[in-house]
Amino acid sequence: MSARVLVIDDSPVTVQLITQALQAAGIEADAATDLASLDERLSGSGYELVLVDVNMPEMYGDDVVEFLRVGRKLTARLFLYSDLPEDELTAKAKASGADGYITKSSGLEAAVEAISNALNPSAASVTRRRVLVVDDSENTVKLLHAELSAQGHEVLTATSADAATKIILKKKTRPDLVLLDVHMPGVNGEEFCRFIKTNSLFQGIQVVLCSGESDEELQRIVKSAGADGYVRKDSLIAKEILDLL
């Protein structure tokens, strides 16, 4: 039997899009657009996950989450669903007791993936990551792109710190991990790593140095620039990188 999800949103368009996307992914989805339909849905079959819009005319989503958790003793996983800034959603989720949030701006595909992972936590461990390879060597870039892509990860590439900066500044392309060459023209790897690690906007991005330098020099740069680790190019294999994700 497939998992059941309840979508609570006053927008008929949003409800139709997200329920159809979930059903296409093999997830059974119902919807409630107001308090009356919500009560009707809750009186029927149970749900494994409830997705709650934050801003609705009759009710606020975070209040609904608190009501479902405390008043109705619902054991389903509860997620806020909104286009509010992520810092606001984080605060609302924590205050209401929600299990997390999903941003509408991330798109339907990302929302369905997040819901699928929440319903099946074991699948989340193999969810693909976004990796940015920054190296001025075309051969290195091609090698890493091929190996990481073969493992199911999304791979972005840049041949300079300037090009990499344009990628990480955009939320839609911001990576989970940056695999960074140390020696590049212009801004070198050590400087670029320090830029990432000292900027609050990029919290959560891991930076792994990739170089032919000696272990002693790489350890110095890791400590100085705040990198999360390093791998040597002369012994580089995909497994070493993926173990760091």
C-alpha positions, 0 to 999 in steps of 0.5 A, spaced: 500 500 500 502 506 498 503 512 503 498 517 504 499 524 504 494 530 506 496 537 502 492 543 506 492 549 502 487 554 500 490 555 493 486 550 488 492 550 483 497 549 488 493 543 490 492 540 484 499 541 482 502 538 488 497 532 488 498 530 481 506 530 482 505 526 488 500 521 485 505 521 479 511 519 484 506 513 486 504 517 493 497 517 494 495 524 496 488 528 498 487 535 499 484 540 504 482 547 502 479 549 508 477 548 515 471 544 513 474 539 508 480 538 513 476 536 518 472 531 513 479 528 511 482 527 518 475 523 520 477 518 514 483 514 513 490 516 516 496 519 513 503 518 514 505 526 512 501 532 512 503 538 508 501 545 510 501 551 507 503 557 512 498 563 509 491 561 509 485 566 509 482 562 515 488 559 519 495 560 519 499 553 517 503 553 524 497 554 528 494 548 524 501 544 525 500 545 533 493 543 533 494 537 529 500 535 533 497 537 540 489 537 539 488 531 534 494 527 537 496 526 529 502 522 529 504 523 522 510 527 519 508 535 519 511 539 514 510 547 513 509 549 505 511 556 503 514 561 499 517 565 505 524 566 507 527 560 509 529 563 516 522 565 517 520 557 516 525 555 520 523 559 526 515 557 524 517 550 524 521 550 530 515 554 534 510 549 532 513 543 532 513 541 525 518 536 523 521 541 517 519 545 512 519 545 504 519 551 500 514 552 494 520 556 490 524 550 490 519 547 485 515 541 484 520 536 483 524 538 489 518 538 493 516 531 491 523 528 493 523 531 500 516 528 501 519 521 499 525 522 503 521 524 509 516 518 508 522 513 507 528 516 511 533 510 508 532 513 501 534 519 503 541 517 505 542 515 497 539 522 495 543 525 490 548 531 492 550 537 488 557 538 487 561 543 484 568 542 481 572 548 481 579 546 477 582 550 471 584 543 469 579 540 463 582 533 464 581 533 472 574 536 471 572 531 466 574 525 470 571 528 476 564 530 473 564 523 469 565 519 476 561 523 480 555 523 475 555 516 475 554 515 482 547 519 481 550 526 483 548 533 480 555 536 478 557 543 476 563 545 474 567 552 474 574 553 471 575 559 476 573 562 483 570 568 479 565 563 475 564 558 481 562 565 485 556 566 480 554 559 481 554 559 489 551 565 489 544 563 486 540 558 491 538 554 485 545 552 483 548 552 490 552 546 492 552 541 498 560 540 497 565 544 493 571 540 490 576 545 490 583 546 486 588 549 490 592 552 484 588 556 480 589 563 476 587 569 479 584 567 486 587 561 488 583 555 492 586 557 499 583 564 498 576 562 495 575 557 501 576 562 506 571 566 502 566 561 502 567 559 510 567 566 512 560 568 509 554 566 513 550 566 506 554 559 505 553 556 511 553 548 510 557 548 504 563 543 505 569 545 502 574 539 500 581 541 497 583 537 491 591 538 490 597 535 488 601 539 494 604 535 500 600 533 505 603 538 510 601 543 505 594 541 504 593 540 512 596 547 513 591 550 508 585 546 511 587 549 518 588 556 515 582 557 510 577 552 514 576 547 509 573 540 511 578 536 508 582 534 502 584 529 497 590 528 493 590 528 486 595 523 485 590 518 489 584 521 487 578 516 486 570 517 487 569 513 493 574 518 497 570 524 495 563 521 496 565 518 503 565 526 505 558 527 502 
